[in-house]
Structures are given as structure tokens and as C-alpha cells.
Amino acid sequence: FGPALVMGTERGICGIGFAAETGAEATMTDMLGRWPNASFVEDPTALRPQAEAAFPAEGEATAKLFLIGAPLQIKVWEALLHVPTGHVTTYTDIPRVIGRPKAVRAVGTAVGRNPISWLIPCHRALRKSGGLGGYHWGLPVKRTMLAWETAETA
């Protein structure tokens, strides 16, 4: 899906951003802004085992994730984790699943603030009409992810 920035701690992966549409510098700025009080150490080898578990050549991803978010955000991200590969959901279905049917806007915001793109599959959220809607890392990346998953499950 293009160049990716993977961030993590000893507890697990805490961020994945894609730079194909936004560029490497903008992706780095975005991801660093999510954890303004964290210390950042650039070490391409430190997360290699976690990144390989997140993006295996074959089989399911087995990476540990480390999430920080408001309770509603965590519920939304957990709901996204239950959407099977090759399937989609809508921004109106997710609020029903988490027991907050009127929280469509808040759910949309939580989907957009997902810090661990791909592994928490926010790309599987579509508009009620079936349209793609937006994607933080660019609609071409979202289209590619959905097409890849469709091909993998066909």
C-alpha cells in the first residue's frame, strides 16, 4: 500500500501511517502529533519483529497492539477489528454494534482517528450509500486496500 511508518513501544505497535498520498514528512508529522509527550527514537530495526508480525508474508497478522484512546474510540476500534477481511461495514452500522446508535458523527471521528491503520481496519468503513467516504491516508490507498482484500478472499 506504499511506504508505511510503523511506530511502537515495548507493549506493541501504537501507530501505522501510509505516506503514498501524504508524503513521508507529513505522515511523520501527523503520527508524532498523536503522541506529543512521547519520546521518539528512529530505529528501523527495533520494530522489525512487530512489523513482520503485522505484515506477514502469509497468514493472519499476529502483532501486539498498544492503543490509547477515549472509551468510545476504543469501542469503535474493537468493532472494526471484528469486520472480517474482504467485508465492509458502514459508519451507521458501527454505532449500532457498539450500542450507541445516535453517535454516528462521533463514531466517524473515532474511525478517522484510528492510529493503527490497516491492522485496525478503518478502511472497511463505508458511507451508508456504499460510497468510500474519506480515508486519512488518501482514497487511492483505501481503494487499494479494499481491492487487495477482495482478491485475497475471492
C-alpha positions in Angstrom: 0.0 0.0 0.0 3.0 2.2 -0.4 5.6 3.4 2.1 4.5 3.0 5.7 5.6 4.4 9.0 5.3 2.0 11.9 5.6 3.2 15.5 5.6 1.1 18.6 6.6 0.6 22.2 7.7 -2.5 24.1 4.0 -3.1 24.6 3.2 -3.3 20.9 2.5 -1.3 17.7 0.9 2.0 18.5 0.9 3.7 15.1 0.8 2.9 11.4 0.6 5.6 8.8 0.9 5.4 5.0 2.8 8.0 3.0 1.9 7.3 -0.6 -0.5 10.2 -0.8 0.5 12.5 2.0 4.3 12.2 1.7 6.8 10.9 4.3 7.3 14.2 6.1 3.5 14.9 6.5 3.0 11.3 7.7 5.7 11.6 10.3 4.4 15.0 11.5 0.8 13.5 11.7 2.0 10.4 13.7 4.2 12.4 16.0 1.4 14.8 16.7 -0.7 11.9 18.1 1.7 11.4 21.0 3.1 14.9 21.8 4.6 13.9 25.1 6.3 10.7 23.8 10.0 10.3 23.1 10.7 9.2 19.6 13.8 7.2 18.7 14.2 6.4 15.0 15.4 2.8 14.7 14.3 0.9 11.7 15.4 -2.5 13.2 13.8 -2.1 16.6 10.2 -2.8 15.4 11.2 -5.3 12.7 9.7 -8.4 14.6 6.5 -6.5 15.3 6.2 -5.2 11.8 6.8 -8.7 10.4 4.0 -10.0 12.6 1.8 -7.1 11.4 2.5 -7.7 7.8 3.2 -11.4 7.4 4.1 -12.9 4.0 1.4 -15.5 4.7 -1.4 -16.0 7.2 -3.0 -13.7 9.7 -1.3 -10.7 11.4 -0.3 -11.6 15.0 1.2 -8.3 16.1 0.5 -7.0 19.6 -1.2 -3.6 19.5 -0.9 -0.8 22.1 -3.8 1.6 21.9 -4.6 4.8 23.8 -8.0 6.4 23.3 -11.2 7.6 24.8 -13.7 4.8 25.8 -15.8 5.4 22.7 -12.8 5.3 20.4 -11.6 2.0 21.9 -15.1 0.5 21.3 -15.2 1.7 17.7 -11.7 0.3 17.1 -12.7 -3.0 18.7 -15.8 -3.1 16.4 -13.6 -2.6 13.4 -11.4 -5.5 14.4 -14.5 -7.7 14.1 -15.2 -6.8 10.5 -13.9 -9.8 8.5 -11.3 -9.4 5.8 -13.0 -8.8 2.5 -16.1 -7.4 4.1 -17.2 -3.8 4.8 -19.3 -2.0 7.3 -20.9 1.4 7.4 -20.5 4.5 9.5 -24.1 4.0 10.6 -23.7 0.3 11.4 -20.8 0.7 13.8 -22.8 2.9 16.3 -25.5 0.2 16.4 -22.9 -2.5 17.0 -21.4 -0.6 20.0 -24.7 0.3 21.5 -24.6 4.0 20.6 -27.0 4.2 17.5 -27.2 8.1 17.6 -23.4 8.6 17.8 -22.8 8.5 14.0 -20.6 11.6 13.9 -18.6 10.6 17.0 -18.1 7.2 15.5 -16.9 8.7 12.2 -14.4 10.8 14.1 -13.2 7.8 16.0 -12.8 5.8 12.8 -10.7 8.7 11.3 -8.5 8.9 14.4 -7.6 5.3 14.3 -3.8 5.3 15.0 -3.1 1.8 13.6 -4.2 1.9 10.0 -4.6 -1.5 8.3 -4.4 -3.6 11.5 -7.4 -1.8 12.8 -9.3 -1.9 9.5 -10.8 1.6 9.3 -10.6 1.2 5.5 -13.5 -1.2 5.8 -15.9 1.6 6.9 -18.0 3.0 4.1 -20.8 5.5 3.8 -24.4 4.3 4.2 -24.8 4.6 0.4 -21.8 2.3 -0.1 -19.5 5.2 -1.2 -16.0 5.1 0.0 -16.2 8.3 2.1 -12.8 9.5 3.2 -9.6 7.9 4.3 -7.0 9.7 6.4 -4.1 8.4 4.2 -5.9 9.0 0.9 -8.7 7.4 -1.1 -6.3 5.7 -3.5 -4.8 3.8 -0.5 -8.2 2.8 0.8 -9.3 1.6 -2.7 -6.1 -0.5 -3.0 -6.6 -2.0 0.5 -10.2 -3.0 -0.3 -9.3 -4.4 -3.7 -6.4 -6.4 -2.2 -8.6 -7.8 0.5 -11.3 -8.7 -2.0 -8.8 -10.5 -4.2 -7.4 -12.3 -1.2 -10.8 -13.6 -0.1 -12.1 -14.5 -3.6 
